[in-house]
């Protein structure tokens, strides 16, 4: 009886999964990107200026999750403890011990104990060096990966939902509805996005959600043409006509009968839309119209590399990081395309 509640995978989907796995380059790229994404989700436990755990006076403290005053560790001030302060470290180590993250810096932590002026070269403390403000490059890279991937995934999902819905309505009903939608999209696409962002940046400080909303207003059109074409092709098939003759509602015909067939062509576009979303955020951050100053982002790191040519580790790190994530996404897209191609065979 328990097996009845488990989802069943059809034979065609099993073949698609096997084809995806047989594309070694795409499959391993998916595993690498998944590992990077999961690691970046737990960035606070990998790179942080606060300890993960403190054992002091037979008590356990979790500074990475909660704030504790200095007096809890025998200090004199009621303010939050500065765990990087040598005095606080000595107080704790007298009656306990500390477990630090792998990288004892957050994305906005300034290292005041640099041996050379910032930006400083890589060393045993800062593995990829520091930027021109003394912040650890590796910590900012990890947090930047998280922001870029989350931004790209959210933008891809939301724009796909809107684009697929709009394309389905156009292709299924056609006629005047299709004509009105097409003229609206032509006008909407002609609006210069960069100029609009420049104007908005002068009025408000762009943030994660405001940037996401602005880009969503323009990115949803990328899938409309593909879905519309598939619906125009499929809507005159015999099974669709039979469903209409039986009195099936348009909603059920669209989402249960036509959309699954149209999704084959649509899904192959999603990885490339994700790559475009990540590139858009990186470009805006590089130009200074993206996330607020000080935010950890790949575009801001690229700008740091351009502004500090005397520190080549900044440019090299940011370039290879962006190149790696986009290459992985493109390889995954090729594997997804092969998985949904019925003519593709692997030896």
C-alpha positions as CSV (number, residue, x, y, z in Angstrom):
1,X,0.0,0.0,0.0
2,X,2.9,2.4,0.7
3,X,4.1,2.2,-2.9
4,X,0.8,3.7,-4.1
5,X,1.8,7.0,-2.6
6,X,5.2,7.1,-4.3
7,X,5.5,9.2,-7.5
8,X,5.8,7.0,-10.6
9,X,8.2,7.9,-13.4
10,X,7.0,7.2,-16.9
11,X,9.2,5.3,-19.3
12,X,9.9,8.4,-21.5
13,X,11.0,10.4,-18.4
14,X,13.3,7.5,-17.4
15,X,14.9,7.6,-20.9
16,X,15.4,11.4,-20.5
17,X,17.0,11.0,-17.1
18,X,19.3,8.3,-18.5
19,X,20.2,10.4,-21.5
20,X,21.0,13.3,-19.1
21,X,23.3,11.1,-17.1
22,X,25.1,9.7,-20.2
23,X,26.1,13.2,-21.1
24,X,29.0,13.1,-18.8
25,X,30.0,16.7,-19.2
26,X,26.6,18.0,-18.4
27,X,25.9,15.6,-15.6
28,X,29.2,16.3,-13.8
29,X,28.6,20.0,-14.3
30,X,25.2,19.6,-12.6
31,X,26.8,17.9,-9.6
32,X,29.5,20.6,-9.3
33,X,27.0,23.4,-9.6
34,X,24.7,21.7,-7.1
35,X,27.7,21.3,-4.6
36,X,28.6,25.0,-5.1
37,X,25.0,26.1,-4.6
38,X,24.5,24.0,-1.4
39,X,27.8,25.2,0.0
40,X,26.9,28.8,-0.7
41,X,23.5,28.3,1.1
42,X,25.5,27.6,4.2
43,X,27.9,30.4,3.6
44,X,27.3,31.8,7.2
45,X,28.8,28.6,8.6
46,X,31.8,28.5,6.2
47,X,32.8,32.2,6.2
48,X,31.9,34.2,9.3
49,X,33.6,36.5,11.7
50,X,31.7,34.9,14.6
51,X,32.6,31.5,16.0
52,X,30.3,28.5,15.2
53,X,30.4,27.2,18.8
54,X,31.9,28.4,22.1
55,X,32.3,26.2,25.2
56,X,32.8,28.4,28.2
57,X,32.3,27.8,31.9
58,X,30.5,24.5,31.3
59,X,28.0,26.2,29.0
60,X,27.6,26.0,25.2
61,X,27.1,29.3,23.2
62,X,26.2,29.6,19.5
63,X,27.4,33.1,18.5
64,X,26.8,32.4,14.8
65,X,23.0,32.3,15.6
66,X,22.6,34.4,18.7
67,X,24.1,37.6,20.2
68,X,25.9,37.4,23.6
69,X,27.2,40.3,25.7
70,X,30.8,40.4,26.6
71,X,29.9,40.0,30.3
72,X,28.8,36.4,29.6
73,X,32.5,35.6,29.0
74,X,33.8,37.6,32.0
75,X,34.2,40.9,30.2
76,X,33.2,44.4,31.4
77,X,30.8,45.7,28.7
78,X,27.2,44.9,28.2
79,X,27.6,45.3,24.4
80,X,27.8,42.4,22.0
81,X,31.1,40.5,22.3
82,X,33.7,41.2,19.6
83,X,35.1,37.7,19.1
84,X,38.0,38.9,17.0
85,X,39.2,41.0,19.8
86,X,42.3,39.4,21.4
87,X,41.1,40.3,24.9
88,X,37.8,38.5,24.4
89,X,39.6,35.5,22.9
90,X,41.8,35.2,25.9
91,X,38.8,35.4,28.3
92,X,37.1,32.6,26.6
93,X,40.2,30.4,26.2
94,X,40.9,30.6,30.0
95,X,37.8,28.6,30.8
96,X,36.8,27.0,27.5
97,X,37.4,26.7,23.8
98,X,36.2,28.1,20.4
99,X,35.3,26.5,17.1
100,X,35.8,28.9,14.2
101,X,34.4,28.6,10.7
102,X,36.8,27.5,7.9
103,X,37.2,31.2,6.9
104,X,37.1,33.5,9.9
105,X,35.8,36.5,7.9
106,X,32.4,37.5,6.7
107,X,31.8,39.2,3.4
108,X,32.0,42.7,5.0
109,X,34.7,42.0,7.6
110,X,37.7,44.3,7.4
111,X,41.0,42.7,8.3
112,X,42.9,45.4,10.3
113,X,45.9,43.1,10.9
114,X,47.1,43.1,7.3
115,X,50.9,42.9,6.8
116,X,50.7,45.1,3.7
117,X,48.4,47.9,2.5
118,X,45.1,46.8,1.0
119,X,44.5,45.2,-1.5
120,X,46.9,42.6,0.0
121,X,48.2,39.5,-1.8
122,X,47.0,36.0,-0.9
123,X,48.6,34.6,2.2
124,X,47.9,32.0,4.9
125,X,45.2,34.2,6.5
126,X,43.4,35.5,3.4
127,X,43.7,32.7,0.9
128,X,42.7,34.7,-2.1
129,X,43.9,38.1,-0.8
130,X,41.8,41.1,0.2
131,X,40.1,43.9,-1.8
132,X,40.9,47.6,-1.6
133,X,39.0,47.9,1.6
134,X,40.7,45.0,3.4
135,X,37.8,42.5,3.0
136,X,38.6,38.8,2.4
137,X,38.1,37.9,-1.3
138,X,37.2,34.3,-0.7
139,X,34.5,35.1,1.8
140,X,33.0,37.7,-0.7
141,X,33.3,35.1,-3.5
142,X,31.2,32.5,-1.5
143,X,28.5,35.1,-0.6
144,X,28.6,36.4,-4.1
145,X,27.9,32.9,-5.5
146,X,24.9,32.6,-3.2
147,X,23.4,35.9,-4.3
148,X,24.0,35.3,-8.0
149,X,22.6,31.8,-8.1
150,X,19.6,32.6,-5.9
151,X,18.9,35.7,-8.0
152,X,19.2,33.8,-11.2
153,X,17.0,30.9,-10.0
154,X,14.2,33.2,-8.7
155,X,14.2,35.3,-11.8
156,X,14.2,32.3,-14.1
157,X,11.3,30.6,-12.3
158,X,9.1,33.7,-12.1
159,X,9.8,34.9,-15.7
160,X,9.1,31.4,-16.9
161,X,5.8,31.2,-15.2
162,X,4.7,34.5,-16.6
163,X,6.1,33.8,-20.1
164,X,4.6,30.4,-20.4
165,X,1.2,31.6,-19.2
166,X,1.3,34.5,-21.7
167,X,2.5,32.3,-24.6
168,X,-0.1,29.7,-23.8
169,X,-3.0,32.2,-23.9
170,X,-1.7,33.7,-27.2
171,X,-1.2,30.4,-28.9
172,X,-4.4,28.7,-27.7
173,X,-6.9,31.5,-28.4
174,X,-5.1,33.3,-31.3
175,X,-7.0,35.9,-33.3
176,X,-7.5,39.3,-31.6
177,X,-6.0,38.2,-28.3
178,X,-2.8,37.1,-30.0
179,X,-2.7,40.3,-32.0
180,X,-3.1,42.5,-28.9
181,X,-0.4,40.6,-27.0
182,X,2.0,40.7,-29.9
183,X,1.7,44.5,-30.3
184,X,2.1,44.9,-26.5
185,X,5.2,42.8,-26.4
186,X,6.7,44.8,-29.3
187,X,6.1,48.0,-27.5
188,X,7.4,46.6,-24.2
189,X,10.6,45.2,-25.7
190,X,11.4,48.7,-27.2
191,X,11.7,50.2,-23.7
192,X,15.5,50.7,-22.9
193,X,16.1,48.7,-19.7
194,X,19.5,50.3,-18.9
195,X,18.1,53.9,-19.1
196,X,15.2,52.9,-16.9
197,X,17.6,51.4,-14.3
198,X,19.7,54.6,-14.4
199,X,16.6,56.7,-13.7
200,X,15.5,54.4,-10.9
201,X,19.0,54.3,-9.3
202,X,18.8,58.1,-9.1
203,X,15.5,58.0,-7.2
204,X,15.9,54.9,-5.0
205,X,18.7,52.7,-3.9
206,X,18.4,49.4,-5.8
207,X,18.1,46.3,-3.7
208,X,17.8,42.5,-4.3
209,X,14.0,42.5,-4.6
210,X,13.7,45.8,-6.5
211,X,16.2,44.7,-9.0
212,X,14.5,41.4,-9.3
213,X,11.1,43.1,-9.9
214,X,12.5,45.4,-12.6
215,X,14.3,42.6,-14.5
216,X,11.2,40.5,-14.2
217,X,9.1,43.1,-16.0
218,X,11.3,42.6,-19.1
219,X,12.7,39.0,-18.9
220,X,9.3,37.2,-19.0
221,X,9.1,37.7,-22.8
222,X,12.0,35.3,-23.5
223,X,9.8,32.2,-23.5
224,X,6.6,33.7,-25.0
225,X,7.6,33.1,-28.6
226,X,8.5,29.4,-28.0
227,X,5.4,28.5,-26.1
228,X,3.2,30.5,-28.5
229,X,4.6,28.6,-31.5
230,X,4.1,25.2,-29.8
231,X,0.5,26.0,-28.9
232,X,-0.3,27.2,-32.4
233,X,1.1,23.9,-33.7
234,X,-0.6,21.6,-31.2
235,X,-4.0,23.3,-30.9
236,X,-5.3,21.8,-34.1
237,X,-4.3,18.2,-33.3
238,X,-7.0,15.6,-33.1
239,X,-6.9,15.0,-29.4
240,X,-7.4,18.7,-28.7
241,X,-10.4,18.9,-31.0
242,X,-11.8,15.8,-29.4
243,X,-11.4,17.3,-25.9
244,X,-13.2,20.5,-27.1
245,X,-16.0,18.4,-28.6
246,X,-16.4,16.5,-25.3
247,X,-16.9,19.9,-23.5
248,X,-13.6,20.0,-21.6
249,X,-12.9,23.5,-20.3
250,X,-10.2,25.6,-22.0
251,X,-8.2,25.7,-18.7
252,X,-7.9,21.9,-18.5
253,X,-7.1,21.6,-22.2
254,X,-4.3,24.2,-21.9
255,X,-2.6,23.0,-18.7
256,X,-3.3,19.2,-18.9
257,X,-3.2,18.4,-22.6
258,X,-1.2,21.0,-24.6
259,X,1.2,22.4,-22.0
260,X,3.0,19.1,-21.3
261,X,3.8,18.8,-25.0
262,X,4.9,22.4,-25.2
263,X,7.2,22.1,-22.1
264,X,9.7,19.9,-24.0
265,X,10.9,22.8,-26.1
266,X,10.6,25.2,-23.1
267,X,12.6,23.3,-20.6
268,X,15.7,23.2,-22.9
269,X,15.7,27.0,-22.7
270,X,15.7,27.3,-19.0
271,X,19.4,26.8,-18.2
272,X,20.3,29.4,-20.8
273,X,17.8,31.8,-19.3
274,X,19.4,31.1,-15.9
275,X,22.8,32.0,-17.4
276,X,21.4,35.2,-18.8
277,X,19.9,36.1,-15.5
278,X,23.2,35.7,-13.7
279,X,24.9,37.7,-16.4
280,X,22.4,40.5,-16.1
281,X,23.0,40.9,-12.3
282,X,26.7,40.7,-12.8
283,X,26.7,43.4,-15.6
284,X,24.5,45.8,-13.5
285,X,26.7,45.4,-10.4
286,X,29.8,46.0,-12.6
287,X,28.2,49.2,-14.0
288,X,27.2,50.4,-10.5
289,X,23.4,50.0,-11.0
290,X,23.0,46.8,-9.2
291,X,23.0,45.8,-5.6
292,X,23.8,48.5,-2.9
293,X,27.5,49.4,-2.4
294,X,29.3,46.9,-0.2
295,X,27.1,43.9,-1.2
296,X,29.0,40.7,-2.0
297,X,28.5,40.2,-5.7
298,X,30.5,38.9,-8.7
299,X,30.0,42.1,-10.6
300,X,31.3,44.2,-7.8
301,X,34.4,41.9,-7.6
302,X,34.9,42.3,-11.3
303,X,34.8,46.1,-10.8
304,X,37.3,45.8,-8.0
305,X,39.6,43.9,-10.4
306,X,39.3,46.6,-13.1
307,X,40.0,49.4,-10.6
308,X,43.0,47.7,-9.0
309,X,45.1,46.4,-11.9
310,X,48.1,46.3,-9.5
311,X,46.3,43.5,-7.7
312,X,45.9,40.8,-10.4
313,X,44.4,38.3,-8.0
314,X,41.2,40.4,-7.9
315,X,40.6,40.3,-11.6
316,X,41.7,36.7,-12.0
317,X,39.5,35.4,-9.2
318,X,36.4,37.3,-10.4
319,X,36.9,36.4,-14.1
320,X,37.4,32.7,-13.5
321,X,34.5,32.6,-11.0
322,X,32.0,34.1,-13.5
323,X,33.4,32.0,-16.3
324,X,33.1,28.8,-14.2
325,X,29.5,29.3,-13.2
326,X,28.4,30.3,-16.7
327,X,30.3,27.3,-18.3
328,X,28.6,24.9,-15.9
329,X,25.2,26.3,-16.6
330,X,25.7,26.1,-20.4
331,X,27.0,22.5,-20.1
332,X,23.9,21.6,-18.1
333,X,21.7,23.2,-20.8
334,X,23.3,21.1,-23.5
335,X,22.7,18.0,-21.4
336,X,19.0,18.9,-20.9
337,X,18.6,19.6,-24.6
338,X,20.1,16.2,-25.4
339,X,17.9,14.5,-22.8
340,X,14.7,15.9,-24.4
341,X,15.8,15.2,-28.0
342,X,14.2,11.9,-29.1
343,X,16.7,11.5,-31.9
344,X,19.7,11.7,-29.6
345,X,21.4,8.4,-28.8
346,X,24.4,7.6,-26.7
347,X,26.8,4.6,-27.3
